[in-house]
Every structure is written in C-alpha cells, then in structure tokens.
Amino acid sequence: MKAMLSKSVGGPDTLVFEDLPSPEAKPGHAVVSVKACGVNYPDVLIIEDKYQFKPARPFAPGGEVAGVVKSVGEGVTHVKVGDRVLGNTGWGGMAEELSLEAGRLIPIPDAMPFDEAAAFIMTYGTSYYGLKDRGHIKPGETLLVLGAAGGVGLAAVELGKAMGARVIAAASSQAKVDLAIKHGADAGVVYPAGPFDKDGTKALAALFKDACGANGADVIYDGVGGDYAEAALRSSAWEGRFLVIGFPAGIPRIPLNLALLKSCQIVGVFWGAAVARDPKAHQQNVRELFDLYKAGKIKPYVSERFPLAKAADAIAHLASRKAMGKVVVTMD
C-alpha cells in the first residue's frame, strides 16, 4: 500500500510518498481501506514535533479518516467487514490502509459521502464539545467565532445556529465572512492582519464589540489565538465564556485582569482528551451530531480535494491559512 510518511522533523516538504506492507488486524483492532482523510491543523504541527503527541517515525499524518472495513481482529463485534465507517486516529490516516482500535470507528449513514465523513468528526466533535459541554451555550445568546471560515470555525457557526445562538462570524477576508454567513452566521466582521500594538488591539476589540452589540459576546470561540485573543476577550459579555480552541496565529498572552473585570471564564477545549476520559459522553455527542446531519442542519463544506500523492501539498495549503472549510485527501 501507499502512504505519505514523516521520516524526519520538518514541514510538508519533508514528507515522502512510499510503499508499506499492508497492516493486519490485531485483537481489538480493525483494518480500514481508507477512502478519504481529513486535513487538520494538528497535521501541520505533528510533522514538526510541535503537537501534544509525538509519534515514533516513520508515521503518516492524518487524524481522521473514512473508508470501508477490510478486516477485523479477535474480539471486535461492533463493526464488520464491509461496513462504511469514519474514525479519529490521531495520525496514520494518509495511507491507503490503516489499522486502529475498533472502538475508534463509527459507522456512517449509507448516504454520507466519504469525503464528508472524513471532514466530520474532528471539526464537529471539537466544536460541539466546546459549545455544549464547555461553553454551555444557550438559545438567544451571542456567539463570536474567530476563524469562522476554517474547518472548526465553520462547524462552530453551523452548530451555534442549530443550538439557537445569534452567530457573529469573524474572519480575515470578506469572502470568508460571506462563506460563514452562507452557512448560517447572522452577521460578520472582517479583522485586519496582525500583530497588533496596544492601540491596534483596542481598535480590534471595538470592531468585535460593534459586531456583537452593546452586551458583548456571551461565548467566544477562538480558533485563531495570537493577538486576536485579547481583543476578542475585551468584547466578552458579563459572565461570558472564552473558549480556547487553537493557536494558528500563535499562543496568546492574555492579561487576566480582563477576566476579573468581565467576571468571565477562560475555558480550555481539548476534545481528544475528553473523548478518552469520557467515552460515553462522546458517544452521546456523536449521536446528536448525526441527528443534526440527517436533519440537514450541519454539513461539512469540502473546499478542496488532493490525491494521496499530493498530501504534502494539502498540508501546506492548510498551513497557509488560505483554506476555507475542509481540505480532504482522497485515495481513489
């Protein structure tokens, strides 16, 4: 089988496309014939050894896949050969075949295309866990989403709207804001490129406040980080919740006096660890997400598809922060 491998620390240009032996299904595992692999920001980090997890090399990046079960190991009962499934893998997905713990696999509806399935679980899983379990968002509240046209951001826009919130989409271009509005945002704001000095941060905060309204944002979904975080926090409502999602613009330094003055919460959102710690809650969230998908309230937006041989280009494209929605690597 073919795989895109990280054999040395570095950017997408260090990845190599090679042949590997096909995996076998160990007890408790299943082998999946991968049809599509979603590309996410952790793929950018993991090949540079900047992610929370550092797998032994060589390894294939790719943290979420969709495909067909090829074989199952001893003790596997909830999936069988021929099942259409998706799975969150951490890494290993940019390969034609993948062996992983069967408990990580989720059967998908017959009508769900593989590219949508490969763009589903990490973005919607992260955003739903963030908004529901960490942000405790309520109908009628105002949600400000930073990076609203990216994978997790667009999922947050759709989910926030489905959960009854008033959604304000913030992004780096009008085209991105327009995409978020097309996917359910009530209004949008284009933010300038950073970094920002003190006055620039306050001006950006005023931009966010104007978009959210006099009371500010009840929940802030920050998938950007950097200098944008402080500006967004300044637009928080009284007792607001600031959700820490990711840092493509850098890890922010936030003055904690802002949390005191707003009586607000700064809340970490680590979906992968939450799945491992509370699998029952994760399973319930997955059921609710599929209900929303079947009802047409959420739908992954796959903006670009790359063949497996060009998977390095897919990661580079995501790293450029020009991608909108989801980027997917396809195996066929």
C-alpha positions as CSV (number, residue, x, y, z in Angstrom):
1,M,0.0,0.0,0.0
2,K,1.0,3.6,-0.5
3,A,1.4,6.1,2.4
4,M,2.7,9.7,2.9
5,L,5.3,9.5,5.6
6,S,7.1,11.8,8.0
7,K,10.6,10.4,8.4
8,S,12.3,13.5,9.7
9,V,11.2,16.6,11.6
10,G,10.1,19.4,9.3
11,G,7.4,21.0,7.1
12,P,5.3,19.4,4.4
13,D,8.3,19.4,2.0
14,T,10.0,16.7,4.2
15,L,7.2,14.2,3.7
16,V,7.9,11.2,1.4
17,F,5.4,9.0,-0.6
18,E,6.4,5.4,-0.2
19,D,5.2,1.8,-0.3
20,L,4.5,0.0,3.0
21,P,3.3,-3.5,3.9
22,S,-0.4,-3.8,4.4
23,P,-1.3,-3.9,8.1
24,E,-3.0,-6.8,9.8
25,A,-5.9,-6.6,12.3
26,K,-4.6,-7.3,15.8
27,P,-7.0,-8.3,18.6
28,G,-9.4,-5.4,19.2
29,H,-8.4,-3.7,16.0
30,A,-9.8,-3.3,12.5
31,V,-8.1,-2.6,9.2
32,V,-9.8,0.1,7.1
33,S,-9.4,0.6,3.4
34,V,-9.1,4.4,3.6
35,K,-11.2,6.3,1.0
36,A,-10.6,9.9,2.3
37,C,-8.6,11.6,5.1
38,G,-9.4,15.0,6.5
39,V,-6.6,17.5,6.9
40,N,-6.5,19.5,10.1
41,Y,-4.2,22.0,11.8
42,P,-2.7,19.3,14.1
43,D,-1.2,17.7,10.9
44,V,0.8,20.9,10.4
45,L,2.1,20.7,13.9
46,I,2.7,16.9,14.3
47,I,5.2,16.6,11.5
48,E,7.2,19.4,13.1
49,D,7.1,17.8,16.6
50,K,5.1,20.8,17.8
51,Y,1.9,18.9,18.7
52,Q,0.9,17.4,22.1
53,F,1.6,13.9,20.7
54,K,4.9,12.9,19.1
55,P,4.6,9.5,17.4
56,A,7.6,7.4,16.6
57,R,8.9,7.8,13.0
58,P,8.1,7.0,10.3
59,F,4.5,7.8,10.6
60,A,1.8,9.1,8.3
61,P,0.0,12.3,9.4
62,G,-3.8,12.4,9.2
63,G,-6.0,12.3,12.2
64,E,-9.4,11.4,10.7
65,V,-10.4,9.0,8.0
66,A,-13.4,7.5,6.3
67,G,-13.5,4.2,4.4
68,V,-14.6,0.6,4.4
69,V,-13.7,-2.1,7.0
70,K,-11.3,-4.6,5.3
71,S,-10.7,-7.0,8.2
72,V,-11.3,-7.2,12.0
73,G,-9.3,-8.7,14.7
74,E,-10.3,-11.0,17.5
75,G,-12.9,-9.6,19.9
76,V,-14.3,-7.0,17.5
77,T,-18.1,-7.0,17.4
78,H,-19.5,-3.5,16.7
79,V,-18.1,-3.3,13.2
80,K,-17.7,-5.9,10.5
81,V,-16.1,-6.4,7.1
82,G,-17.7,-4.1,4.5
83,D,-19.0,-1.5,7.0
84,R,-18.7,2.1,5.9
85,V,-17.0,3.9,8.8
86,L,-15.2,7.1,9.9
87,G,-12.6,7.2,12.6
88,N,-10.4,9.6,14.6
89,T,-6.9,8.3,14.5
90,G,-4.6,10.9,15.9
91,W,-2.2,10.1,13.0
92,G,-1.8,7.4,10.3
93,G,-4.7,8.5,8.1
94,M,-2.7,9.5,5.0
95,A,-2.3,5.9,3.8
96,E,-4.3,3.5,1.7
97,E,-4.9,1.2,4.6
98,L,-4.9,1.8,8.4
99,S,-5.2,-0.5,11.4
100,L,-6.6,1.1,14.5
101,E,-8.5,0.3,17.6
102,A,-12.0,-0.7,16.5
103,G,-13.5,1.4,19.3
104,R,-12.4,4.5,17.3
105,L,-14.6,3.6,14.4
106,I,-18.1,4.9,13.9
107,P,-20.5,3.5,11.3
108,I,-21.7,6.3,8.9
109,P,-25.0,6.7,7.1
110,D,-25.2,5.0,3.7
111,A,-25.9,8.4,2.0
112,M,-22.9,10.1,3.6
113,P,-20.1,10.6,1.1
114,F,-16.6,9.5,2.2
115,D,-15.2,13.0,1.8
116,E,-17.8,14.5,4.0
117,A,-17.3,11.7,6.5
118,A,-13.6,12.4,6.6
119,A,-14.3,16.0,7.3
120,F,-16.8,15.4,10.1
121,I,-15.7,14.1,13.4
122,M,-12.7,16.3,14.4
123,T,-14.3,19.6,13.4
124,Y,-17.8,19.0,14.6
125,G,-16.7,16.9,17.5
126,T,-14.4,19.7,18.8
127,S,-16.9,22.4,18.2
128,Y,-19.9,20.6,19.7
129,Y,-17.9,19.6,22.8
130,G,-16.7,23.2,23.0
131,L,-20.1,24.9,22.6
132,K,-22.2,22.3,24.5
133,D,-20.0,20.9,27.2
134,R,-17.5,23.7,27.9
135,G,-19.3,26.8,26.7
136,H,-22.8,25.7,27.9
137,I,-24.3,27.9,25.1
138,K,-28.0,28.7,25.4
139,P,-30.6,29.8,22.8
140,G,-30.6,33.5,22.3
141,E,-27.0,34.0,23.4
142,T,-24.5,35.8,21.1
143,L,-21.6,33.6,19.8
144,L,-18.5,35.2,18.3
145,V,-16.5,32.8,16.2
146,L,-12.9,33.7,15.2
147,G,-11.5,31.9,12.2
148,A,-15.1,31.4,11.1
149,A,-14.4,30.0,7.6
150,G,-11.9,27.3,8.7
151,G,-12.8,23.7,9.5
152,V,-13.6,24.0,13.2
153,G,-14.8,27.6,12.8
154,L,-17.4,26.8,10.1
155,A,-18.6,23.8,12.2
156,A,-19.0,26.2,15.2
157,V,-21.0,28.6,13.0
158,E,-23.4,25.8,11.9
159,L,-23.7,24.3,15.4
160,G,-24.1,27.6,17.1
161,K,-27.0,28.4,14.8
162,A,-28.5,24.9,15.2
163,M,-28.3,25.4,19.0
164,G,-30.3,28.7,18.8
165,A,-27.5,31.2,19.2
166,R,-27.0,34.5,17.4
167,V,-23.8,33.9,15.5
168,I,-21.2,36.6,14.6
169,A,-18.6,35.3,12.2
170,A,-15.1,36.9,12.3
171,A,-12.6,36.1,9.6
172,S,-9.7,37.6,7.7
173,S,-11.5,38.4,4.4
174,Q,-14.9,39.3,3.1
175,A,-15.0,36.1,1.1
176,K,-14.5,34.1,4.3
177,V,-17.2,36.0,6.1
178,D,-19.6,35.6,3.2
179,L,-19.0,31.8,3.4
180,A,-19.8,31.8,7.1
181,I,-23.0,33.8,6.6
182,K,-24.0,31.3,3.8
183,H,-23.6,28.6,6.5
184,G,-25.8,30.3,9.0
185,A,-24.0,33.2,10.6
186,D,-26.3,36.2,11.4
187,A,-23.6,38.8,10.7
188,G,-19.9,39.0,10.2
189,V,-16.8,41.1,10.7
190,V,-13.5,41.2,8.7
191,Y,-10.5,41.6,11.0
192,P,-7.1,43.0,9.9
193,A,-3.9,41.2,9.8
194,G,-1.8,41.2,13.0
195,P,0.3,41.5,15.0
196,F,-1.2,44.5,16.9
197,D,0.2,47.0,19.3
198,K,-1.8,48.2,22.3
199,D,-3.9,50.7,20.3
200,G,-4.4,48.1,17.5
201,T,-5.7,45.6,20.0
202,K,-8.2,48.1,21.4
203,A,-9.3,49.0,17.9
204,L,-9.9,45.4,17.1
205,A,-11.8,44.9,20.3
206,A,-14.0,47.8,19.3
207,L,-14.6,46.1,16.0
208,F,-15.7,42.9,17.7
209,K,-17.9,44.9,20.2
210,D,-19.7,46.7,17.4
211,A,-20.4,43.5,15.7
212,C,-21.7,41.7,18.8
213,G,-23.7,44.6,20.2
214,A,-23.8,46.5,23.4
215,N,-23.9,43.4,25.7
216,G,-20.9,41.8,24.0
217,A,-20.4,38.1,23.2
218,D,-21.8,35.5,25.6
219,V,-19.5,32.8,24.1
220,I,-16.3,33.5,22.2
221,Y,-14.9,30.6,20.1
222,D,-11.2,31.3,19.5
223,G,-9.7,29.1,16.9
224,V,-7.0,31.7,16.0
225,G,-5.1,32.8,19.1
226,G,-2.3,35.3,18.9
227,D,-3.1,39.0,19.4
228,Y,-6.7,38.3,18.3
229,A,-7.4,36.5,21.7
230,E,-7.1,39.6,23.9
231,A,-9.1,41.7,21.5
232,A,-11.9,39.1,21.5
233,L,-11.9,38.7,25.3
234,R,-12.3,42.5,25.6
235,S,-15.6,42.1,23.7
236,S,-16.9,39.5,26.2
237,A,-20.3,39.9,27.9
238,W,-20.6,39.9,31.7
239,E,-20.0,36.2,32.8
240,G,-19.1,35.3,29.2
241,R,-17.2,32.1,28.3
242,F,-14.0,32.3,26.2
243,L,-13.3,29.0,24.5
244,V,-9.6,28.2,23.9
245,I,-9.6,26.1,20.7
246,G,-6.2,26.6,18.9
247,F,-3.3,28.9,18.0
248,P,-2.5,29.2,14.3
249,A,-1.7,32.8,15.0
250,G,0.5,31.9,18.0
251,I,-0.1,31.2,21.7
252,P,-1.6,34.4,23.2
253,R,-0.7,36.2,26.4
254,I,-3.9,37.4,28.0
255,P,-4.0,40.0,30.8
256,L,-6.0,38.2,33.5
257,N,-7.4,41.4,34.8
258,L,-9.8,41.3,31.8
259,A,-11.3,38.0,33.1
260,L,-11.8,39.7,36.5
261,L,-13.4,42.8,35.0
262,K,-15.8,40.8,32.9
263,S,-16.3,38.1,35.6
264,C,-15.9,35.7,32.7
265,Q,-14.4,32.3,32.2
266,I,-11.4,31.3,30.1
267,V,-12.1,27.7,29.2
268,G,-9.8,25.1,27.6
269,V,-11.3,22.8,24.9
270,F,-9.2,19.6,24.5
271,W,-11.6,17.4,22.6
272,G,-9.2,14.4,22.0
273,A,-8.5,14.1,25.8
274,A,-12.2,14.5,26.6
275,V,-13.1,11.6,24.2
276,A,-10.6,9.3,26.0
277,R,-11.7,10.4,29.5
278,D,-15.5,10.2,29.0
279,P,-16.3,7.9,26.0
280,K,-20.0,7.7,26.9
281,A,-20.4,11.4,26.7
282,H,-18.5,11.4,23.4
283,Q,-20.8,8.7,22.0
284,Q,-23.9,10.7,23.0
285,N,-22.4,13.8,21.3
286,V,-21.8,11.7,18.1
287,R,-25.4,10.5,18.1
288,E,-26.6,14.1,18.4
289,L,-24.3,15.2,15.7
290,F,-25.5,12.6,13.3
291,D,-29.1,13.6,14.1
292,L,-28.2,17.2,13.1
293,Y,-26.5,15.9,9.9
294,K,-29.5,13.8,8.9
295,A,-31.8,16.8,9.6
296,G,-29.7,19.0,7.3
297,K,-28.6,21.4,10.0
298,I,-24.9,20.7,9.6
299,K,-23.0,19.6,6.5
300,P,-19.2,19.6,6.0
301,Y,-18.0,22.0,3.4
302,V,-15.2,20.4,1.5
303,S,-13.5,23.2,-0.4
304,E,-10.6,21.2,-1.9
305,R,-9.5,17.6,-2.5
306,F,-6.0,16.4,-3.1
307,P,-4.9,12.9,-4.2
308,L,-2.8,10.9,-1.7
309,A,0.4,11.5,-3.7
310,K,-0.2,15.3,-3.2
311,A,-1.0,15.1,0.5
312,A,2.0,17.2,1.4
313,D,0.5,20.0,-0.7
314,A,-2.8,19.6,1.1
315,I,-1.0,20.2,4.5
316,A,1.0,23.1,3.1
317,H,-2.3,24.7,1.8
318,L,-3.9,24.4,5.2
319,A,-0.8,25.9,6.8
320,S,-1.0,28.9,4.6
321,R,-4.3,29.8,6.3
322,K,-5.9,30.3,2.9
323,A,-8.2,27.3,3.0
324,M,-11.9,27.6,3.6
325,G,-13.9,24.8,5.1
326,K,-12.2,21.5,5.0
327,V,-9.4,20.1,2.9
328,V,-9.5,16.4,2.2
329,V,-7.0,13.9,0.8
330,T,-8.7,11.2,-1.3
331,M,-7.3,7.7,-2.0
332,D,-9.1,6.8,-5.3
